[in-house]
């Protein structure tokens, strides 16, 4: 459906929304704060909604969606708004349906190792609550203030995905509101299930284009008792990422395998005013090992250190205290904010390539940086090939950057495709990467995506313009 076919919400419609929610949770026109017009990447565009509705229950979401469906008004679901691809931006106006206040942890069931939550619960809140219960919620994206519902709808990964998997691995079941207001349950709290199509896993990662999750049953696991980190400097990127397959093919089972170039490590450390050891190497590998005993974790760290040294590492620094571990992982987590603070404008993506092509892709990007004059930073998850790539304007003329940056991004995506990669490893498509997805997938796959969208949302009112056109 095109923008011209959507209806504009009327003052009477606003009053109806107030009647099914509450007058103090419905905001119209100039009452809406600017922050709701964008996510964490305003460079992808700002679009104000016509009306903002803060919902508190499945029933309220259902009534809002039924009204929107009957009147053909676009609805954009939004959690904490920490996305990086424009997925929660209301590009067609309409209703911005905010689930931030649906933030209760409803039920713990430690017999089945599950917890029932509302979608607005923050990742750090769930992680902390799990720790208090003596269990562990592993998914840890870079933004701890992201909502779990948003993580589910983007299938967020994070630094511990190598050892523990991504968000999808922790979703047991979902209560969802369909575009027409119907309430449905996907998945169930059983250990095995081959009953029909797996709609739950289809919905996870759908970026709010198919339905809206209003209740989530999430899996938790036993809490690891010991966690150590290794910081490993290398003289070259090739040697750094070239070591990664040695860990993947071993029985050492690392929790995380990250890499950072020296330039970014320096920027992040200086941004945080942190002291990091050995800041003279070209590239750095950061490894995490979790376990149940000190002896087991130390054994695996010793073996990993030897692998690193055998493959060209200059040294291996063991971080086995909270202070040392916090210093390393805080610097790694601050990389995006440090880059934002270092430049004027930037574009960002999270291309994923086979693990053994990270160095090749980085070399290609380095060549393009020299050709275009645009500073490129690459870091990310060496353990799964997911690279976070930033293009910085710095002091380049804004118009010139606006001309060169899209072309450079197209070339980076094209190279990733040649290497057997994909558009995104965890940030999602949103509206910023729709064109790239079409190029990667081709018309046959896009037609299948559109058929799935039509089956859920034939009026295309739910998060229109995201993932597919």
VEXFIDO-349544 format. One record per residue (C-alpha): residue in one letter; x, y, z. Coordinates in steps of 0.001 Angstrom, whole numbers, plus 500000, padded with zeros to 6 digits. Last residue first. Example, Ala and Ser with C-alpha at 12.3 -4.5 7.8 and 13.67 -1.06 7.14 Angstrom:
2
 banu     px     py     pz
    S 513670 498940 507140
    A 512300 495500 507800
# end
This chain:
469
 banu     px     py     pz
    X 508663 497971 500385
    X 510245 495141 502371
    X 512259 495125 505633
    X 510470 498306 506839
    X 508306 500547 504672
    X 505160 499890 506686
    X 505436 499143 510404
    X 501992 497507 510539
    X 499484 499027 508089
    X 500278 496779 505113
    X 496578 496185 504414
    X 497129 492434 503876
    X 498986 492122 507169
    X 499855 488579 508229
    X 499393 486729 504936
    X 500393 489831 502982
    X 503732 490051 504816
    X 504414 486378 504098
    X 503622 486941 500412
    X 505916 489979 500381
    X 508771 487945 501827
    X 508213 485298 499142
    X 508295 487992 496445
    X 511535 489294 497965
    X 512995 485789 497663
    X 512134 485563 493970
    X 513185 489142 493196
    X 516776 488907 494473
    X 518022 488438 498016
    X 521155 490580 498114
    X 519915 493440 495948
    X 516552 493541 497710
    X 518267 493540 501097
    X 520478 496465 500061
    X 517436 498479 499003
    X 515661 497852 502302
    X 518728 498858 504326
    X 517661 502157 505943
    X 513984 501222 506318
    X 514570 498721 509090
    X 516972 496025 507887
    X 518184 494372 511076
    X 520862 495307 513586
    X 521961 491696 514168
    X 524013 490110 511390
    X 522946 492365 508545
    X 523282 492514 504770
    X 524695 489017 504230
    X 527977 487403 503231
    X 529051 484965 500538
    X 532242 486829 499669
    X 530698 488331 496512
    X 527777 489512 498638
    X 530133 491225 501078
    X 531834 492964 498155
    X 528507 494260 496877
    X 527580 495487 500359
    X 530845 497415 500622
    X 530383 498851 497123
    X 526842 499994 497943
    X 528121 501649 501134
    X 530735 503505 499114
    X 528089 504769 496710
    X 525887 505892 499590
    X 528863 507712 501236
    X 530205 509507 498198
    X 527362 511912 497429
    X 526371 512785 500993
    X 530055 513075 501894
    X 530487 515615 499079
    X 527474 517581 500296
    X 528755 517616 503883
    X 532269 518719 502912
    X 534732 516368 504585
    X 535848 517442 508079
    X 534972 514153 509818
    X 532469 512376 507527
    X 532780 508961 509177
    X 531747 505611 507641
    X 531148 503001 510349
    X 531274 499239 509944
    X 530251 496733 512591
    X 531388 493338 511363
    X 529581 490071 512067
    X 531937 487220 511137
    X 530662 484886 513866
    X 533586 484633 516296
    X 535198 487823 515031
    X 532308 489842 516419
    X 532999 493469 515799
    X 535322 496078 514441
    X 535603 498137 511284
    X 536171 501890 511096
    X 536134 503709 507773
    X 537350 507265 507186
    X 536060 508633 503878
    X 538776 509869 501512
    X 537100 507982 498668
    X 539996 506015 497181
    X 541979 505643 500422
    X 538920 504420 502328
    X 538057 502100 499454
    X 541413 500357 499774
    X 540923 499980 503516
    X 537454 498527 502931
    X 538937 495878 500629
    X 541561 495038 503259
    X 538806 494720 505885
    X 536906 492353 503614
    X 539943 490144 503166
    X 540622 490156 506925
    X 537035 489159 507734
    X 536926 486435 505044
    X 537643 483384 507247
    X 534691 484161 509500
    X 532226 484074 506605
    X 530770 487551 506108
    X 528311 489677 508116
    X 527574 493337 507406
    X 526647 495493 510376
    X 525978 498964 508989
    X 526723 502577 509888
    X 526689 506046 508362
    X 528397 508958 510065
    X 528248 512682 510652
    X 530549 515130 512471
    X 533182 512825 513932
    X 534983 511734 517095
    X 531997 511680 519468
    X 530116 509280 517215
    X 533203 507071 517073
    X 533467 506946 520857
    X 529764 506163 521161
    X 530183 503256 518755
    X 533273 501885 520527
    X 531882 502109 524056
    X 531159 498387 524407
    X 534754 497370 523698
    X 536061 499910 526213
    X 533574 498689 528815
    X 534569 495120 528041
    X 538267 495700 528690
    X 537952 497853 531823
    X 535230 495670 533340
    X 537387 492573 532973
    X 540311 494259 534698
    X 538219 495566 537590
    X 536255 492344 538046
    X 539475 490344 538313
    X 540658 487587 535997
    X 541892 489633 533049
    X 544768 487674 531519
    X 546919 489583 529043
    X 548380 487606 526138
    X 551432 488824 524207
    X 552662 489604 520690
    X 550248 487141 519093
    X 551676 485363 516036
    X 549713 482156 515694
    X 551593 480047 518249
    X 551102 482878 520771
    X 547330 482848 520221
    X 547072 479058 520429
    X 549138 479128 523637
    X 546827 481719 525148
    X 543808 479592 524254
    X 545288 476562 526034
    X 546053 478614 529129
    X 542561 480166 529052
    X 540985 476720 528727
    X 542901 475380 531724
    X 542144 478526 533729
    X 538425 478147 533016
    X 538374 474498 534109
    X 540440 475070 537246
    X 538367 478100 538288
    X 535213 475990 538164
    X 531758 476257 536553
    X 532765 477908 533334
    X 532948 481050 531227
    X 535729 482037 528807
    X 535926 485435 527133
    X 538300 486400 524334
    X 539296 489839 523070
    X 541500 489937 519961
    X 543435 493106 519263
    X 544915 494639 516144
    X 547933 496755 515133
    X 549808 496581 518445
    X 550989 499627 520426
    X 548318 499899 523110
    X 549815 497277 525426
    X 547633 497602 528537
    X 544477 499757 528664
    X 543989 502791 530902
    X 540458 504176 530670
    X 539498 507812 530110
    X 536198 506653 528598
    X 536665 508512 525298
    X 540426 507851 525545
    X 539848 504102 525804
    X 537280 504155 522970
    X 539508 506173 520642
    X 542606 504083 521380
    X 540772 500789 520904
    X 539367 502187 517670
    X 542764 503073 516232
    X 544298 499815 517446
    X 541818 497697 515481
    X 539252 495775 517524
    X 538358 492086 517592
    X 535825 490059 519533
    X 535558 486367 520393
    X 532985 485660 523105
    X 531911 482674 525193
    X 534846 480520 524136
    X 534170 476779 523818
    X 537697 475358 524320
    X 536926 472123 522453
    X 538655 473357 519309
    X 537452 474085 515764
    X 535985 477481 516671
    X 539114 478358 518615
    X 541533 477618 515777
    X 539101 479290 513369
    X 539706 482602 515223
    X 543491 482712 514862
    X 543332 484188 511373
    X 541361 487085 512847
    X 544458 488385 514636
    X 547112 487123 512228
    X 545413 488842 509300
    X 544728 491970 511366
    X 548446 492437 511948
    X 550997 492797 514786
    X 548663 491115 517274
    X 547577 492087 520802
    X 545545 489618 522918
    X 543218 490646 525746
    X 542001 487511 527534
    X 538879 487502 529712
    X 537876 485253 532608
    X 534433 484167 533847
    X 533698 481806 536759
    X 530421 480656 538338
    X 528337 480476 535183
    X 524645 481041 536071
    X 522342 478201 535077
    X 520138 478986 532052
    X 517196 481279 531287
    X 514480 480878 528648
    X 512050 483676 527836
    X 508253 483681 527859
    X 507209 486895 526154
    X 504062 489013 526389
    X 502884 491858 524164
    X 504640 491003 520896
    X 503321 493086 517983
    X 502649 491435 514625
    X 504050 491009 511106
    X 506191 494104 510423
    X 507472 494512 513973
    X 511090 493874 513006
    X 510490 490326 511699
    X 513454 489012 513718
    X 511319 486619 515749
    X 508003 486299 513866
    X 509228 483408 511730
    X 510655 481668 514796
    X 507281 481835 516502
    X 505414 480757 513365
    X 507012 477312 513453
    X 504653 475590 511035
    X 502636 472740 512491
    X 503203 470852 515739
    X 506880 469905 515863
    X 507335 470852 519512
    X 509816 469665 522106
    X 510611 470966 525628
    X 507198 472502 526209
    X 506234 476044 527187
    X 504485 476920 523950
    X 505161 478660 520630
    X 503069 481434 519095
    X 499957 482680 520879
    X 497476 484946 519097
    X 495494 488100 519864
    X 493374 489586 517060
    X 493685 493350 516556
    X 493640 493375 512743
    X 497445 493811 512559
    X 497941 490819 514874
    X 498592 491139 518588
    X 501166 488710 519946
    X 501649 486443 522950
    X 505030 484815 522535
    X 506632 481479 523434
    X 510002 479983 524346
    X 512315 482797 523208
    X 515878 482162 524395
    X 517530 480779 521241
    X 515975 483580 519177
    X 517939 486127 521228
    X 521279 484907 519861
    X 523536 481999 520803
    X 525370 481299 524057
    X 529041 480843 523261
    X 529452 482691 519988
    X 526508 485003 520751
    X 528315 486503 523748
    X 529229 489788 522049
    X 525790 490665 520797
    X 522961 488958 518975
    X 519649 490727 518476
    X 516815 488799 516837
    X 515425 492135 515588
    X 511903 491582 516937
    X 513236 489713 519960
    X 515714 492463 520780
    X 512935 495049 520507
    X 510825 493051 522940
    X 513832 492752 525268
    X 514061 496532 525386
    X 517410 498155 524691
    X 519084 499814 527674
    X 521964 497322 527542
    X 523012 498575 524095
    X 525873 496409 522837
    X 523686 493342 522754
    X 523921 490859 525621
    X 521864 487692 525249
    X 522850 485452 528230
    X 519960 485508 530756
    X 521498 483709 533754
    X 520167 482111 536938
    X 520656 482689 540680
    X 517352 484524 541106
    X 519210 487799 541705
    X 521189 487111 538529
    X 517949 486707 536589
    X 516708 490080 537856
    X 519977 491707 536756
    X 519818 490202 533261
    X 516128 491106 532899
    X 516769 494693 533941
    X 519864 494942 531719
    X 517867 493822 528697
    X 515097 496325 529418
    X 511538 495173 530089
    X 509279 496848 527513
    X 508174 493569 525928
    X 506314 492271 529009
    X 507911 489348 530802
    X 507421 485669 531545
    X 510484 483833 532894
    X 511662 480329 532070
    X 513873 477672 533661
    X 511108 475009 533530
    X 511234 474401 537287
    X 512553 477967 537671
    X 509194 479415 536674
    X 509421 483172 537228
    X 506384 485315 536460
    X 505372 488821 535420
    X 508523 490876 534899
    X 506880 494206 534136
    X 507861 496756 531516
    X 504800 497503 529398
    X 505638 501189 529890
    X 508066 501223 526961
    X 505485 499630 524618
    X 505065 502661 522341
    X 502608 502553 519453
    X 503493 505355 517038
    X 500266 505974 515132
    X 500176 507585 511686
    X 503288 509140 510200
    X 504411 507266 507092
    X 508117 507069 508080
    X 507217 506226 511662
    X 510769 505330 512826
    X 511060 502110 514849
    X 513093 500164 512266
    X 515366 503071 511358
    X 518457 500874 511110
    X 520337 501393 514379
    X 517736 500553 517008
    X 517757 502083 520502
    X 514123 503235 520419
    X 513223 501732 523809
    X 510252 499870 522361
    X 508447 501113 519285
    X 505668 499702 517118
    X 504799 501783 514018
    X 501114 501857 513040
    X 499735 502989 509669
    X 496041 504011 509573
    X 493620 502016 507407
    X 490494 502948 509397
    X 489434 499407 510344
    X 493026 498290 510805
    X 493968 501311 512917
    X 490929 500778 515156
    X 491695 497076 515540
    X 495346 497887 516239
    X 494500 500338 519023
    X 492016 497911 520565
    X 494487 495018 520490
    X 497316 497098 521951
    X 495004 498141 524791
    X 493997 494551 525500
    X 497599 493377 525436
    X 498358 495873 528162
    X 500018 499162 529115
    X 500118 501187 525904
    X 501731 504571 525291
    X 500101 506066 522186
    X 501873 508673 520073
    X 499862 510474 517379
    X 500699 511978 514000
    X 504128 510348 514053
    X 507229 512443 513322
    X 509724 511248 510758
    X 513468 511766 511182
    X 515983 510347 508722
    X 518718 507706 508576
    X 521147 510236 510050
    X 519010 510134 513203
    X 520751 506818 514028
    X 519782 505915 517612
    X 516085 505953 516623
    X 514083 508801 515117
    X 510848 510815 515341
    X 510138 509770 518936
    X 513084 511863 520133
    X 511289 515006 518902
    X 508742 514892 521727
    X 505065 514573 520792
    X 502746 517327 522091
    X 503206 519180 518786
    X 500934 516705 517020
    X 499030 514450 519416
    X 499999 512616 522591
    X 498048 509743 524144
    X 499125 508374 527521
    X 497569 511100 529712
    X 494140 510616 528132
    X 494140 506883 528926
    X 493970 503717 526798
    X 490652 502834 525114
    X 489121 506305 525586
    X 492316 508146 524654
    X 492462 506206 521393
    X 488861 507227 520699
    X 489691 510877 521341
    X 492563 510676 518868
    X 490212 509152 516305
    X 487771 512008 516769
    X 490628 514437 516168
    X 491184 512560 512894
    X 493920 510046 511995
    X 495082 510400 508440
    X 494143 507533 506129
    X 496700 505504 504195
    X 496231 505226 500428
    X 498612 508080 499560
    X 501418 506405 501504
    X 501325 503460 499152
    X 500000 500000 500000
# end
